[in-house]
Amino acid sequence: MELALALIQDITNVKLPSELTSPYQITNYEQSTFALIIRWIASIQFPPGLSLDVLKFIQHNHTENSDTDKVCIIGFDEMGISQQISYCPTQDQIFGPYKKVQVLSVRGLLSSWKYPVFFGFDTKMTEELILHVITTLHEYGLIVKGKFVQYF
């Protein structure tokens, strides 16, 4: 919810009160804006693999600024997931059953941003995959300085 409200403020330049916790507390104009943004977010496709759409977003928002905004590290985490079959209507595809998901994210080292750029079901994080991601990040203008593994 906080992310959606932050997106509304960022995209529409509408200042929302900090105590706002529900879309029902927004005025009619802001509610229609909220609904539009929720539909837009739902339309974003993020299929398994490396997301070029996310990389384009990062390139647009973080590589045109200062050089410190381009410096990043990559992190990856493997998580156990429910072994169910699910249907994705936006991709018209059936997924599963899978045991684990591997997620690779990119985080600004000298600035405050973080985005998931890759995920794969039952995928091992190999050296080839990491090098492919790093090479692609460089192509999109990012400077990768290290990697980390997230343990929870």
C-alpha positions in Angstrom: 0.0 0.0 0.0 2.8 2.4 0.9 4.5 1.8 -2.5 1.3 2.5 -4.4 0.7 5.7 -2.5 4.3 6.8 -3.1 3.8 6.1 -6.8 0.7 8.2 -6.9 2.5 11.1 -5.3 5.5 10.7 -7.6 3.6 10.4 -10.9 0.8 12.9 -10.2 2.5 15.4 -8.0 -0.5 15.2 -5.7 0.6 15.6 -2.1 -1.1 13.0 0.1 -1.3 13.2 3.9 1.3 11.1 5.7 -1.4 9.4 7.8 -3.1 8.1 4.7 -3.4 4.3 4.9 -6.3 3.5 2.6 -7.4 4.5 -0.9 -10.8 5.1 0.5 -9.4 8.2 2.3 -8.5 9.8 -1.0 -10.7 12.4 -2.8 -12.6 11.4 -5.9 -10.0 12.9 -8.2 -7.2 11.1 -6.3 -9.2 7.9 -6.3 -9.5 7.8 -10.1 -5.8 8.5 -10.3 -5.1 5.7 -7.8 -7.2 3.3 -9.8 -5.4 4.3 -13.0 -2.0 3.6 -11.4 -3.1 0.3 -9.9 -4.3 -0.8 -13.4 -1.0 0.4 -14.9 1.0 -1.5 -12.3 -1.1 -4.6 -12.9 -0.4 -4.4 -16.6 3.4 -4.5 -16.1 4.7 -7.9 -17.2 7.6 -9.4 -15.3 8.1 -12.9 -16.7 10.9 -15.2 -15.4 14.4 -14.2 -16.5 16.1 -10.9 -16.8 13.7 -8.0 -17.0 14.7 -5.5 -19.6 11.8 -3.3 -18.7 13.2 -2.9 -15.2 16.6 -2.2 -16.6 15.2 0.5 -18.9 13.5 2.0 -15.9 16.8 2.0 -13.9 18.6 3.4 -16.9 16.1 6.3 -17.3 16.0 7.1 -13.6 19.5 6.5 -12.3 22.1 6.7 -15.1 21.2 10.1 -16.4 22.0 11.7 -13.0 25.4 11.8 -11.3 28.0 9.1 -11.5 27.4 8.1 -7.9 23.8 7.1 -8.8 25.2 4.6 -11.3 27.3 2.7 -8.8 25.6 -0.5 -7.6 25.9 -4.0 -6.1 23.9 -7.0 -7.0 22.4 -9.4 -4.5 20.7 -12.7 -4.8 18.5 -14.8 -2.7 17.0 -18.2 -3.1 13.6 -18.7 -1.3 11.3 -21.7 -0.9 7.9 -21.2 -2.3 4.5 -23.0 -2.2 4.6 -25.9 -4.6 1.3 -25.0 -6.3 0.4 -24.5 -10.0 -0.8 -21.0 -10.7 -2.2 -19.2 -13.8 -1.0 -15.7 -14.8 -3.7 -14.0 -16.8 -1.5 -11.2 -18.1 0.9 -13.6 -19.6 -1.7 -16.3 -20.3 0.7 -18.9 -18.8 0.6 -21.6 -16.2 3.5 -21.7 -13.7 4.6 -24.4 -11.4 4.8 -26.4 -9.4 8.2 -25.2 -8.3 10.2 -25.6 -5.1 12.3 -22.4 -5.1 12.7 -19.0 -6.7 16.0 -17.3 -7.2 15.8 -13.5 -7.1 18.6 -11.2 -8.2 18.3 -7.5 -7.2 20.4 -4.4 -7.9 21.0 -1.9 -5.2 22.5 1.6 -5.3 25.8 1.6 -3.4 26.0 5.3 -2.9 22.4 6.2 -3.4 19.1 4.8 -2.0 17.4 2.6 -4.6 16.9 -1.2 -5.1 15.1 -3.1 -7.9 14.6 -6.8 -8.7 16.0 -7.5 -12.2 15.9 -11.2 -12.4 14.0 -14.2 -11.1 13.9 -17.8 -12.0 12.1 -20.8 -10.7 14.2 -23.7 -9.6 17.3 -21.9 -11.0 20.8 -22.2 -9.6 22.8 -19.0 -9.4 25.7 -19.8 -11.6 28.8 -17.8 -12.5 27.6 -17.6 -16.1 24.3 -16.1 -15.0 25.9 -13.6 -12.7 28.3 -12.5 -15.5 25.5 -12.2 -17.9 23.5 -10.0 -15.5 26.6 -7.8 -14.8 27.4 -7.4 -18.5 23.8 -6.4 -19.2 23.8 -3.9 -16.3 27.0 -2.4 -17.8 25.2 -2.1 -21.1 22.4 -0.1 -19.4 25.0 2.3 -17.9 25.3 0.9 -14.4 28.7 0.3 -12.6 28.7 -2.9 -10.6 31.2 -2.9 -7.7 30.3 -6.1 -5.9 27.7 -8.8 -5.0 26.1 -10.0 -1.9 23.9 -12.9 -0.8 20.9 -12.3 1.3 20.2 -14.7 4.1 17.0 -14.5 6.1 
